[in-house]
């Protein structure tokens, strides 16, 4: 403990707590947090003491696109597939083009004249968002004359917005995947946190991440969850 630690300065014994309190370099924090994704500039000016001392990895968009490309190559090694880069028009020459919604929506004019016959949307529960609707329209996939295909594990949206697909051609329930042991059977644990959910802002039926994060950080929620799991 800091209060019990003793150091000798000029022959006099002083607790490290006394030394710290008189130091012009001392820092006072409002609260203790455990947050992996804090920028270095934020660390210097933060009012919170961050206990996170390790490193964390957050996948980048390019790496996710590369994963998709590699999976296509795995099942079809001869496929002419590439990643769309608006700064490199030579990427438009591929028969199969993989791109993020941000790159495609912001550069749709480069894609309009390519004569794409099929548009495949992964994580298709996002396809009701304005950026997707614009892209579907701008590339001519809203007329029903071209193949518009979506894949998602969660087709039901919290805001009940309809997805821009005409039919549900294939549906495999999660319970069936669990019964066939493709997925681990879930084990639920109900934990009362005492949080007033009415104070959390919502967006399209879901809790806003920043609003939810703020409530979670200001409460003892994480401590309660960790302690409950350890006891269980």
N, C-alpha and C positions, 0 to 999 in steps of 0.2 A: 504493500500500500504506500502511496505517495506521502501520506501524513506521517507514516512511521519510519520512512527512509531518512537517514541522517548523513550529512556530508560535512566535512571540515573545511572551513574557509577562513584563512588567516588565523588559524589556531582555534577558531570558535566553531562549535558544533551548531549546525542549523539544519532544520528539516528541509527536505526538497520542496515541500509545499510552500514554506516561507520564501525560498529562493524563487520559485515559480511566480508567486503572487507579486513579488517586487520587480520581476523582470519586465522590461519594456517590450519584449518580444512575445509575451504570453498571449495565448488565444483563448477566447471564451466562446463556447458553442451553445446554441439553443437546444439542440437535440442530437442524438446518435442515430445514424442511418446505416443501412447495408445496401448499397446501390452500385451494381457493377458498371452500368453505362453512364458515367459522369465524365464530361470532357475535362481535360487538364486545366483549362482556363477557369472552369466552374469550381474545380477543387480549391484553387487559390483563394477565391472570393466567397466560398461557401460559409454559411452560418452553422452548418451541420458538420459533425465529425463522422466521417465515413469509415466504417469498420472493414469495408471490402479492401483486401490487400492482394487479391489474386489478379487474374486477367480473365476477360470474357470475350467471346467471339460472336459477332453478329453477322450472318451471311449477307453478302452484298448481292445486289440485283444481277450483276454480270455473272456471278458464280451460279446463281439459280438458273439462269438461261443456259449456261454451259452444262449444267446437270441435265436439263431437258434435251439438249443436243446429244449428249452422250447416251441417253436412254433410247433415243430414236436410232442412233447408230448401232446400238446393241441388238435391236430387233431387225434392223434393215441396214446392214453395213454399207451397201452400195448407194444409199439415199444421198441425193444432192441437197444437203441441209446446211444452213448457216445462220448466224445471228445478225439481226438487223442493226446496222450502225448508220444513223443519218449523216455522219461525217464521212462515210466511205460508201459511195454509191455502187461500188463493185459488189457489195453484199446483196444488192437487189437481184443479182443474176441467179441466185439459188432458187430451185424449184420449191423447196420448203424453207420458209423463213420464220425464225423464232424472234420475238421481240417483246419487250415490256409494254404494258399499256401506256405508260408515260411517253416512251419513245414513239410508239405508233400513233397515238392521239396527237402529239405535238407536231408530227411530221407526216400526216396522212396524205398530203399532196404528193409525196414521193412514192406512196404505195398505190395510189388510185389507178395509175396506168399500167400496173403489173399484171392485170388480168387474173387475180387470184380466184380460184374456183371453190375453195373451202377455207373457212375461218374456224379455228379450234380455240376455245377459251378454257383455260385451266382455272380452277377455283371459281367456277362459273356463277357462284352465288353473288359475286361482285358485279355481274353483268348488267344489273339494273342501274348502276351508277352512271351519271351523265357522260363520263369519259368513254365508257364502253358503248353506250347508246349512240354517241356521236360517231365512233369508229365504225360500228355496224352500219350506220346510215351512209357515212362518207365512202365506204368501200362497197356499197351496194348489196349488203347482205340482209337488208330489211325487206326485200321484195318477195322472198320465197323462191327465187330462181337459182339460188346458190346454196351450198351446204354450210349451215351454221350449226356448229356442234359445241356443246359445253360439258365439262366434267367437274363434278363437285361431290364431296362427301356430305355436305350440309345444304340441301336444296331449299329448305324452308328458311325464309328470312324473318327476323324478329319484327320488321316493319311491315310485313305482308306484301311488299312490293313484288309484282309478278316478274318473272325472268323472261327474257326476250326469245324464248324457244317455243316452237309450236307444239311439240309433243315430248313426252318423257318416254324415250324408246327403251331404256333399260334402267332397272332399279334393283339394287342389291341391299337389303336391309342390314344394318349393323349387327343385329342379333343373329342373323344367318352366318355372318363372318365369324362371330364369336363362337357359335355352335360348331363351326367347321375348324375352329382353333387357328384361324388366320389372325384373329385379334385376341388379346388377353381379356378375360372376363373382368369387367370393372368391379371395383370394390368401393362402395360409397361410404363416406364418413360425414355425418352432419355435425357442424360446429357452429355454435351460436357466438357471434362476434359483437352483438349489441350495437351494430351500426344502423343509423337511420338512413335507409336507402332513398328516402324522399328528398334528401339534400344533394343527391348526386345528379348532375345534369345528364340528359339523354340526347342521342342523335340517331334518328331513324329507328327508334325502338330499343337501341342498345345503349348501355352506359358509356359516357364519354371517358376515354382512357385517362386523360389528365385529371378529370374530376374524381374518378374512382381512385386513382393513384394518390391524390391529395388526402382523401378520407382515410385510405388504408395507412398512409405514412403517419398521419396525425393521431391514429388510434393505436391500440395495443394488439391489433388484429394479427400481425405476423407472429408475435410472441405467443398468442393464444393458439394459433394454428400449429406452430412448431411444437409447443408443449403437449398439445392434444395428440398429435401424431406420435410423439415419443412415448407417451403413456400407453397409447393404443397398441 
